[in-house]
Amino acid sequence: MSKSEFMPDITLLARHEWLRLRDVRLSALRESPHAFLSTYEQEMAFSEDRWRAELARGDWNVGVREGKLVSLLGVTREPGAPADECFLEYLWVSPECRRCGVASRMLAVVLGRLRSAGMRTAFLWVLDGNDAALKFYERAGFVSTHHRQPLAARPGLSEERMRLDLG
C-alpha cells in the first residue's frame, strides 16, 4: 500500500457533529493518556451539552480512513486574543496510522486553512517529557516562546508554549 493510499481524508467537523468529536477525543484519551491533561474517565462523564460546548469552542479537524476516525487536531482562540492568533490543541493520531506522515499532513492541511483565513500566528502547548511532540513541532517550524506554566492537573510538571508565524 502506498503512503497516499494510507492517508486519511482530513475534514472539518460541522457544528452538529459533537458525537464524532466525543468519539475521537475519547479514543485519544484511552490510547494516549500521558499526552493530555484530561482523562478518559473525566471526559467520558461529559454530558451532551458539555460536548456541544467543546465543539463550539473551536474548529475540529479529523482524519477519516475507511470510515474510522484516526486523527484529531483542534484550532481554538483564547478570550481577548487578537483575531489573527489561534491555538492548536489535541493533536492525536491512532497507533495504526503513526509514522506514516498522517500527523504532518494533518498539520499542513490545518496550517494551510489558517493561512487562507488570514491567521498570522499559531500557538500550542507541549507537555514536559513529550519529546516526540516537541521535535515534531520544531520540524514544522514552531519555536519556543520561553513561556512555561505549571500544571495544576499534574503537580510537578509544566508545559511550554510554542509559536509559529504563519505570515
C-alpha positions, 0 to 999 in steps of 0.5 A: 500500500502506498503512503497516499493510499494510507492517508486519511481524508482530513475534514472539518467537523460541522457544528452538529457533529459533537458525537464524532468529536466525543468519539475521537477525543475519547479514543485519544484519551484511552490510547494516549493518556500521558499526552493530555491533561484530561482523562478518559474517565473525566471526559467520558462523564461529559454530558451532551451539552458539555460536548456541544460546548467543546465543539463550539469552542473551536474548529475540529479537524479529523482524519477519516480512513475507511470510515474510522476516525484516526486523527484529531487536531483542534484550532481554538482562540483564547478570550481577548486574543487578537483575531489573527492568533489561534491555538492548536490543541489535541493533536492525536493520531491512532497507533495504526496510522503513526509514522506514516506522515498522517500527523504532518499532513494533518498539520499542513492541511490545518496550517494551510486553512489558517493561512487562507483565513488570514491567521498570522500566528499559531500557538500550542502547548507541549507537555514536559517529557513529550519529546516526540511532540516537541521535535515534531513541532520544531520540524514544522517550524514552531519555536519556543516562546520561553513561556512555561506554566505549571500544571495544576492537573499534574503537580510537578510538571509544566508545559511550554508554549510554542509559536509559529508565524504563519505570515 
